[in-house]
Amino acid sequence: MPDAAQRQHALVSFLNENSASGPDNAAVRLEVRPNYGYLNLRGDPGDEQFLQTVQARIGQPLPILANTFTVGEHAIFWLGPDEWLLATGLGREKETAGQLEKTLSGQSHSLVDVTGGQILLRLSGNRVREALAKGCTLDLHPRAFKVGQCAQTTLAKTSMLIALIDDKPTFDIIVRRSFAEYAACWLRHSG
């Protein structure tokens, strides 16, 4: 079995064969980032002990403002008032989950490993906002959707989480693996 550093998603070959990523000056570049593990965490953001326990264990705060994310050792995305998606290095999700479960023992929470069902696509380029706008109802204009924001939405009939990583702009899209090829084809065509 290949280690996490050598792991590749089948979509990588598909995109390479179809030249989806494009040159550095492409209007939209698409890259598959398969080396992440994902944990879905639920808990009470009004419970200071819960927030402090999680922060102490993972080394960064949970985002409590709607539609934001924090980046540190992990990327943590706000999904709802009491729900977060924690993205960590592939292979580290089991250790992180075990540590959190041990630390949160006795506190009300839910922690589920959802690694097998997610894939991250990174989009960048000077026309990426326009390409995404063709199939997404979110207002992605820089004055409305800023670096550090994320949102659950649909893009061309595909449910996903979209996050603005930097102002180049670079977007990370986390999509269900079963829809990844469809989303990649749609993005390649619209870009």
C-alpha positions as CSV (number, residue, x, y, z in Angstrom):
1,M,0.0,0.0,0.0
2,P,1.5,3.4,-1.0
3,D,2.2,5.8,1.9
4,A,0.2,9.1,2.1
5,A,3.0,11.1,0.3
6,Q,2.6,8.9,-2.7
7,R,-1.1,8.7,-2.8
8,Q,-2.9,9.9,-5.9
9,H,-6.5,10.2,-6.7
10,A,-7.7,8.8,-10.0
11,L,-8.8,12.3,-11.0
12,V,-5.1,13.4,-11.1
13,S,-4.5,11.1,-14.2
14,F,-7.8,12.2,-15.7
15,L,-6.8,15.9,-15.5
16,N,-3.3,15.3,-16.7
17,E,-4.6,13.4,-19.7
18,N,-7.0,16.2,-20.5
19,S,-4.6,19.0,-19.8
20,A,-7.0,20.6,-17.4
21,S,-4.4,22.2,-15.2
22,G,-2.9,24.3,-17.9
23,P,0.1,26.5,-18.0
24,D,1.1,29.0,-15.3
25,N,-0.5,31.8,-17.2
26,A,-3.8,30.0,-17.8
27,A,-7.0,31.9,-17.0
28,V,-8.1,29.1,-14.7
29,R,-5.8,26.3,-13.3
30,L,-7.3,23.2,-11.7
31,E,-5.3,21.0,-9.4
32,V,-6.3,17.9,-7.4
33,R,-5.0,17.9,-3.8
34,P,-5.6,14.3,-2.6
35,N,-3.4,14.3,0.5
36,Y,-5.9,15.4,3.0
37,G,-7.9,13.6,5.7
38,Y,-11.2,15.1,6.9
39,L,-12.9,15.1,10.2
40,N,-16.4,16.4,10.9
41,L,-16.7,17.8,14.4
42,R,-19.8,19.0,16.2
43,G,-20.1,20.6,19.5
44,D,-21.5,23.6,21.4
45,P,-19.7,26.8,20.4
46,G,-21.3,28.5,23.5
47,D,-19.5,26.0,25.7
48,E,-16.2,27.7,26.6
49,Q,-14.7,24.4,27.9
50,F,-15.4,22.7,24.5
51,L,-13.8,25.5,22.6
52,Q,-10.7,25.6,24.8
53,T,-10.3,21.9,24.9
54,V,-10.4,21.6,21.1
55,Q,-8.0,24.6,20.7
56,A,-5.6,23.2,23.2
57,R,-5.6,19.8,21.5
58,I,-5.3,20.9,17.8
59,G,-3.3,24.1,18.4
60,Q,-5.7,26.5,16.8
61,P,-9.1,27.9,17.4
62,L,-12.3,26.7,15.8
63,P,-13.8,29.5,13.6
64,I,-17.0,30.6,15.3
65,L,-17.9,33.4,12.8
66,A,-20.2,32.1,10.1
67,N,-18.6,31.1,6.8
68,T,-15.0,31.5,7.9
69,F,-12.0,29.2,8.3
70,T,-8.8,29.1,10.2
71,V,-5.5,27.8,9.0
72,G,-2.6,26.4,11.1
73,E,-1.5,22.9,11.4
74,H,-5.0,22.1,10.0
75,A,-7.5,24.0,8.0
76,I,-10.8,24.2,9.9
77,F,-13.9,25.3,8.0
78,W,-17.1,26.6,9.7
79,L,-20.0,24.5,8.3
80,G,-22.8,25.6,10.7
81,P,-23.4,27.0,14.1
82,D,-22.2,23.8,15.8
83,E,-20.3,22.0,13.0
84,W,-16.8,22.2,11.5
85,L,-14.8,20.4,8.9
86,L,-11.2,19.8,9.9
87,A,-8.7,19.1,7.0
88,T,-5.4,17.6,8.0
89,G,-2.6,15.8,6.4
90,L,-3.6,12.4,5.0
91,G,-2.8,9.7,7.5
92,R,-3.0,12.2,10.5
93,E,-6.8,12.2,10.7
94,K,-6.9,9.0,12.7
95,E,-4.3,10.3,15.2
96,T,-6.0,13.7,15.4
97,A,-9.4,12.0,15.9
98,G,-8.1,9.7,18.6
99,Q,-6.5,12.7,20.5
100,L,-9.7,14.7,20.2
101,E,-11.9,11.8,21.4
102,K,-9.7,11.3,24.4
103,T,-9.6,15.0,25.2
104,L,-13.3,15.5,24.7
105,S,-14.3,12.4,26.7
106,G,-17.3,13.3,28.9
107,Q,-18.2,16.4,26.9
108,S,-21.1,16.6,24.4
109,H,-19.6,16.3,20.9
110,S,-19.6,14.3,17.7
111,L,-16.5,13.4,15.7
112,V,-16.7,11.5,12.4
113,D,-13.9,10.6,10.0
114,V,-15.2,11.6,6.5
115,T,-11.9,11.2,4.6
116,G,-13.1,8.5,2.2
117,G,-15.8,10.7,0.9
118,Q,-14.0,14.0,0.2
119,I,-11.5,15.4,-2.4
120,L,-10.0,18.9,-2.6
121,L,-9.7,20.7,-5.9
122,R,-7.7,23.9,-6.0
123,L,-8.6,26.6,-8.5
124,S,-6.5,29.6,-9.3
125,G,-6.0,32.0,-12.2
126,N,-7.0,35.5,-13.2
127,R,-10.5,34.3,-14.4
128,V,-11.4,31.9,-11.7
129,R,-14.1,34.0,-10.2
130,E,-15.8,34.4,-13.6
131,A,-15.5,30.6,-14.2
132,L,-17.1,29.8,-10.9
133,A,-19.8,32.4,-11.3
134,K,-21.1,30.5,-14.4
135,G,-22.4,27.7,-12.1
136,C,-22.6,29.2,-8.6
137,T,-25.1,31.5,-7.1
138,L,-22.7,33.0,-4.5
139,D,-21.5,36.5,-5.1
140,L,-17.8,35.8,-5.5
141,H,-16.8,39.4,-6.2
142,P,-13.8,40.5,-4.0
143,R,-16.0,43.0,-2.1
144,A,-18.5,40.2,-1.1
145,F,-16.4,37.1,-0.8
146,K,-13.1,37.8,1.0
147,V,-9.9,35.8,1.8
148,G,-10.7,33.7,4.9
149,Q,-14.3,33.1,3.9
150,C,-15.9,29.8,3.0
151,A,-19.4,28.7,2.2
152,Q,-21.4,25.5,1.4
153,T,-23.0,25.9,-2.0
154,T,-23.8,24.2,-5.3
155,L,-21.8,24.5,-8.4
156,A,-23.3,23.1,-11.5
157,K,-25.6,20.7,-9.6
158,T,-22.7,19.6,-7.3
159,S,-22.8,20.3,-3.5
160,M,-19.5,21.5,-2.2
161,L,-17.6,23.7,0.2
162,I,-15.7,26.6,-1.4
163,A,-13.1,28.7,0.4
164,L,-11.0,31.7,-0.7
165,I,-7.4,31.0,0.2
166,D,-5.7,34.1,-1.1
167,D,-6.4,37.2,-3.2
168,K,-4.6,35.9,-6.4
169,P,-7.4,34.5,-6.2
170,T,-7.0,30.8,-5.2
171,F,-10.1,28.8,-4.2
172,D,-10.2,25.5,-2.5
173,I,-13.2,23.4,-3.3
174,I,-14.0,20.3,-1.2
175,V,-16.4,18.1,-3.0
176,R,-17.7,14.5,-2.6
177,R,-15.4,12.1,-4.4
178,S,-18.4,10.6,-6.3
179,F,-18.9,14.1,-7.9
180,A,-15.3,15.0,-8.4
181,E,-14.9,14.0,-12.0
182,Y,-18.1,15.8,-13.0
183,A,-17.1,18.9,-11.1
184,A,-13.6,18.9,-12.7
185,C,-15.0,18.4,-16.2
186,W,-17.5,21.3,-15.6
187,L,-14.7,23.5,-14.2
188,R,-12.4,22.7,-17.1
189,H,-15.1,23.5,-19.6
190,S,-16.2,26.8,-17.9
191,G,-12.6,27.9,-17.4
